[in-house]
Amino acid sequence: MTDLRELVEAAGGERPAPTAAGAATTPCVGLRTGGRWFALEAATIGEVVALPPITRVPAAGSHVLGVAMLRSRLVPIVDLDRMLTGIATPRSERGRVAIVRAAALELGVVATETRGLLELPVADGAGAGDGTDDGAAGPEGASGASGASGGEREGVPWIAREVQHAAILYAVIDAPALVRAALGVAR
């Protein structure tokens, strides 16, 4: 079975594509959790699946919903809203889990809605999700389509920046930082 990462790489998703305005973009997948939209580089998403049965894990953090069996692998499932606000993402029959891969680790991120591939602007001087964006750009909407808000300003190190796209503000996630934070893994 071909996964999303292979499709993006085959389509040339590893190299940013210039937009009509000349700004470089990268393919991302949009996820909604409650009222907030997030984006992850498509190359870090293995697949998006229907919300599977989840088995709670004793003594896990409240943001770790448990583990799910996906294609003969136990995958930890996390709730981004609970990581940010302490409030659980609402569950629905249309709920999805995006499988995020970083290094040799993977985890599932619960979403109430997903968007297909979005071409989001790459941060000035950095690739989206590489953790090097210093958040120095102006407020949302600055420089045309994107504005940045560094994760350090929000106190959330796994949010690289925020980008306005098609009237939606996406918090762009640094996948390796998210995986480390969610699973309590040191660098």
N, C-alpha and C positions, 0 to 999 in steps of 0.2 A: 504494500500500500504506500502510495506517495504521500508524504506529509507536507504541510504548508511551507515549511522551511525550504524543502527541495524545490517546490514550485516557485517560490520567490527567488531563490538563487538561479534557477533555470531562466527566469524572466529578467535576470540582471539586477535583482533587488539589493545586492551587496554594494553596488556603487550608486551614489546619489544621482538622481536625474535632474537636469535643469528644468525650471518651470518657464512659463512664458515671460515672466519678469526677470529670468536669469538666476533666480535663487535655487540652490540645490534642495532636493527633497529626498525623502526615504519612505518606503512603504511601511505603514503601520496598521495595526488592527485596533479598532476602537471597542472599548468595553464600558458599559454603564453598570454602576453598582448603586442602587438607590437613585439619588438625584445627581450624582457626579459622574463625569465621563473621564476615562483614562485611555491612554494609547500606549501600545507596546510595539517595538519594531517587529515587523512580521517575521524576520529571520530568527527571533527568539521564541516564536510560537510554534510548537510542534503540531498542535491541532486544537480545534474547538469542538467540544462534544456536549451532548445533552447532559444535564445535571444527573450524575450517577448516584446510586445509594452510597451514603457516607457513614463510615463506622467511627464513632468518637474514640479518641485516644486519651486515656487517663493522664492527668498532669500536664497536658499540652496547654499552651497559651490560649486565651479565649478567642484569639483571631484564627487559630487552627481549628477548623471544623471537624477534622478527623482525616481519615485516609479513604481512598476509593480504589477499587481494583479496575485498572484500565489496561486492556491488552496484556494481561498477565503480569502487570506491575502494580505495586502499591504506590500510590501517588498522594502526598499530603495535599489537602485542600484548604485554602485560606480565604478569608473574607477581608478585602481591602477596607471596606467601610468600618469594620470592627477594629482594624489596625489604626485607622485615622481617628475615629470618633467614639469607639466603644459601642456603637449601635450596629446591629446586624443588618446585612443586606437582605431586603425582602426576598422570599423564595416564591417562585411561580412555576407553573407547568412549562413555561417557555425558558426557564433558567438554563444557563450554559456554564461550562467550565473551560477556560482557556488554559492549555498546558504550556507553561513557561519553562524554557530550558536555558540554563546558564551554567557553563562549565560542565561538570558531570552530574549536576543536580537538576531536578525538575520539581515543579509544584503546580497545582491547579489553582486558578483564580476564579472565584464565583462571580458571575455576571448576570444581571437581569436582562441585558440586551447586548448584542454585539453588532458592530458595523464591519463591513468587508474591508478590503484594502483601501487605505486612505493615503494619499501622497501628502505628507506633512513636511514643512520646511525643516531643514537640518539647522541646529543651533549654530550661531556664528562661531566659526573656528573650531567646531567640534561636531562629532557625529551624535545623533540622537541616541540617548541611552548609554553613552560611554562614560558617563560620570564626570566629564571634564567641563561641562557647562558651568560657568561661574554665576549664572543668573544675572549678569550685568546689563542685560538688555532692558529696554523701557517697559512701560505697562502694556497689558494685553492690547493687541491691535497695532503696536508699534512696528515699524518697518513693514507695513503692508499686512501680510497674513499672519505673522507670528509675533507674539510677545513672550517674554520669558519671565518666569518667577522662580528663582533658584530654590531648591529643596531646603537649603539651609535657612532661608528666610521663613519658610513655613515650618521649619523644625522637622521635616520629613526627608531624610537623606536619599530615599529611593525615588523621589520625584525630581527628575532632572530639570524640567522647565514646564511652562504652560504654553499652549499654542491654540490660537483661535482658528478654526477651520469650519467653513459652511455654517456659521452662526452658532457653533458649539465650542466651548472652551475645554480642551483636552489637557489633562495633566499627563505629561509624557513620562513614563516610568523607565528608570534605569534597571533593567532586568537583573543583572548580577547583584546590585544593591538590594533589590526587593527580595530575591531568594535568600541572601545572607540575613536580612532583617527578619523575614518571616520564619525562617528555620533556625535562627540563632547561631548561624555559622560565622566564625571569624574569618577575616581575609586570609 
